[in-house]
Amino acid sequence: MSELKGKIDFTLFVSADNANPNGDPLNGNRPRINMDGYGEISDVCIKRKIRNRLQDLGQKIFVQSDDRTDDPYTSLKDRADGCEELKAQIGNKKNANRDACAAIACKEWLDVRAFGQVFAFKGIPVSFGVRGPVSIHQAISLSPIDIISMQITKSVNSESGKESKASDTMGTKHRVGFAVYKVMGSVNVQLAEKTGFSQEDAELLKEALKTLFENDASSARPEGSMEVCKMYWWQHDEKTPAVSSGKIQRGFDIKRKEEHPREFKDYKISWHVDGCKEPEEFDFV
């Protein structure tokens, strides 16, 4: 694997059309919304989707969803113990080396060397953490969102012996009518050198971001309701470019063509920052 060529910044614009991009479990699973009425998608949610796509691309992932496991392990500790080299290093109570443990974990799992991970499990003599080079911001919608709620009923009783009618059991589903969210992130070269995150890993990350919502359909996000519409990717020539990530992200000029956008083309998006390398642009709609 080759070393990362230079710092990376990236921006995605993703659309939600009659979908719930990221429900809030503390608010009845309603789509997340901030105090100003703008929609949000948590960074944890985005990282989960990236991990899923990397797993689909054949990469070894440490933090797997229970419904997408591709190995026999049922917990993170079991998966860590399943790596014989790591288990042997952790089990060496007298000479356990945290740096050696971190190096083994980074070599074994792509998401560890990308996002980092804390290895602190009950019953092991040494705990250690890995700080990853890939950082993801929480996504914010370009415009305030409207949340649509719909009452639903069950057609059958969940359990036998119930006297009440099935239709008396009700629930609520929530969705966003239409919104475009801006996802931002970067890859730090200095941290990549420590974890072994390579240029090949960066290309895998790029591919995962392009196809972020493949194999992600659910009742809350029907197939085709979530879509990556446009992506910007900066591969700088330097480890620490003269233009900061903040200035790059502020370089977007976003205008609404319609008062109430109903499709991605209702936004006019352009980018320019003096002295900054031009990004790769990917249009998907």
N, C-alpha and C positions, 0 to 999 in steps of 0.2 A: 504493500500500500504506500502511496505517496503522501508527503506532508501537505497540509492545507496551504494553498497558494497565497491566500490573503484573507482578510476579514470579509465576512459575508453579511449583507443586509437583505431582507426580503419583505415584501408587502403583498398581501392577497386581498382581493375584493370578492366576497362570497355572498350569494343571494339566498334568501329564505322566502319561499312562496307557499303560503298556507302550511307552514311547518313550525315546530317548536325547536329552535336550534339548541337550546340548553335550558331545561327546566330547573327551577329553584325548589329543592325539596322542602325548604322552610316556608314556602309560599304556595303550597298546593300544586307544585310542579308547573306554575305559570312561567312563561318565558322570562328570563332575567331582564330587569329594567333598572336604570339608575334614577336618581332623584330628579333629573332633568327630563325624563321620559325617553331616553335613548336606550336601545337594546344592548345587551351585553352577552358575550360568550366567554366563559372562564378559560384561563390559560390551561387549566387541568383538563378541561374538555377537549381542547385543541390537541394537546399532547397525547391524549388517549387515541384520538383519530389517527395521528401520525404513527403512533406505535402499531395500531392495527394495520395500516397500509404497509409499513416496513415488514411486518409479519407476513402479510400477503406477498411481499416481494422476496420471501424466502430467508429473511434475516432472523437471527436468534434474539428474542425479546425477553427481558427479565420480568417486567411488570405486565403480565398478560391478563386480559379479562377472563372471568370464569367461563363465559360462553364461547371463548375463542382459543382455549388452551390447545397447544399442539404437542404437549408432553404429559406424562402421568402425574405431575406434581400438583398438589392442591393448595399450596401456600408458598410465599416467597422464601421462607426458611427451607422448605423442602427443595425448592429449585436451587437455592444456594448450596445446599448439601449435595445436590445431584452433580455439582461440578467437583470432581474428585480432587483436582489441583487446589481449588479454593478451600475445600473441606480440610485437606491435609494442612494447609497453611494456618487456617483459623484454629484447628485443633492443637496446634503446637503452643501450648500455654506459656512455655518459658521463652521461646524465641519468635513468637508471632510478630510479624512485621506488617504494620498497617499499610505502608506503601506497596509492599509486595501483594497484599490482599487486593488493594485497589487496582493494581495493574492487571491481575488475573481477571477480576470482574469486568474491567473495561475491555479486555481482549475477548472475553466470552460473549458479552451481550452488547448489541449496538445501542440500545436505549440508555444503558449505563454510561457509555462513553459519550453519548450525545447530551442527555439531560441531567446526568448525575444520579446518585442514589445513596440513601443512608442504609447501611447494613448494621442494624442493631436488633438482634434477636435474642429472646430469652434462652438462657442455657448455653450461650457460647462465651468463651473467655475473652474475646476481643471484638470490639465494635469499631467501625470505620465509616467514613463518608467520602463520597466522590462528588466534586463540583463539576458539573458539565458545562461545555462551551455554548450549547444551543439554548437561547432564551426566547420565550414567547410571551408577548403581551396579551392581556385580555382584549378581546375584540369589542369594538363599539360600533353601533350602527351609524350610518351617515345622516340619518334623519330620525326624529322621534318615531316610535313604533306604536301601532294600534294592536292591542291584544284582543283576540276574538275567543270567546268562551262558548262551549256547546254542551248542553246536558245530554247524557247518554243513559240508556237503560239496558239491563241484562234481559236476554230472551229466555233464560232458564235459571232455576235456583242453583246456587253454588253447592248446597248440601241438601241431602234428602231429609224428609220430615219437617220441612219448613211450612208453616201454615200460610205465610204471606205470599202474595203473588210475586212472580219473578220480576215483573215490570215495576214493582215498588222499589226495587233496589236501583239506585241511581248513582251516577258519577258525573264528572266534569272533565272535558278535554279542552286544552288551551292551545292556541296557535297564533303566529304572527301572520297578518294578511300578506304583506310584502315588506321586505327590508333588505338593505345591502350593508354588510358588516366589513369593517377594515381590520385585517389581521396583520400584525407586525412582529418581526423577530430578527434575530441576528446570530452570528456564529463568531465567537471570540477565539482568535488564533492562539493566544498564550495558553488558554485553558485546553484548547484542542491538542496542543503539544503534550500536555500532561496526561490526557486521557487516551491519546492515540487516535482521536477523531481525524480521519484522513480526507483527502480530496474525493476519493471514491465514496466515502460515507456522505459527503456533502452532495454528491450527485444523486445518491439514493434519497436523501432528504428532499431535494428539489423535485424528484419524481413523486414522492409521497405527497408533497404539498399540491402538486398539479392535480392529483387524483384523490384529494382529501376525503371526499364523500362516497367513494366507491365502496360497495359492500357495507354500507352504513345505514341502510333503510330500516325503518321501524314504524310502529303505529304513529309515533309523534313526527317522524320524518319520512313520509312515503317516498318511494323511488322517484328521483328527479326533482324533488322539492327543495333540496339543498344543492348548490352548484358553485364551483369555483369559476368566476366570470373573467377575472383578469389577474395576472401575477407579474410582479416586478422583482428582479433578482440582480443584486449588485455583487460581483466578485471583485473586490479591490485588489490592487497589486501590492499593498502594504499591510503589515500586521495592524498598524494603527493609522488609518487614513487621516488626512488633514480635515476632512469633512466628517463631523460626528453623525452617529445614527439619528440623534434627535433632529439635526438640521435636514437630513435626508427625508425623514418622515414628515417634516413640516413643509417640504418642497412640493407637496401635492396641492393642486388647485382643483377643487371639487365644486361643481355647480349643478343645481337642479334645473333640468329643462322644463319639468312639470311641477306644479305645486305639490301634488301628491303622486310621487313616482309609483309606477305599477310594474316596471321592468327595468333591467339594468341599463338599457339604452336611454332611460330618462335622466341619467346622470352623465355629465361631461367631466371626464377625469383626465388631467394632464399633470406632468411633473417636470420640474426644471430646478436645478441648483448649480450655480456657477462654481466651476472648479472641481466638480464631482464627476467621476466616471459615469458614462451613460449605462443604464441598466439593460438587461435582457427583458423584453416584454413578451408576455404570452397572453393571447386573447383566446377565450374559449366560447364566446357567444357572438 
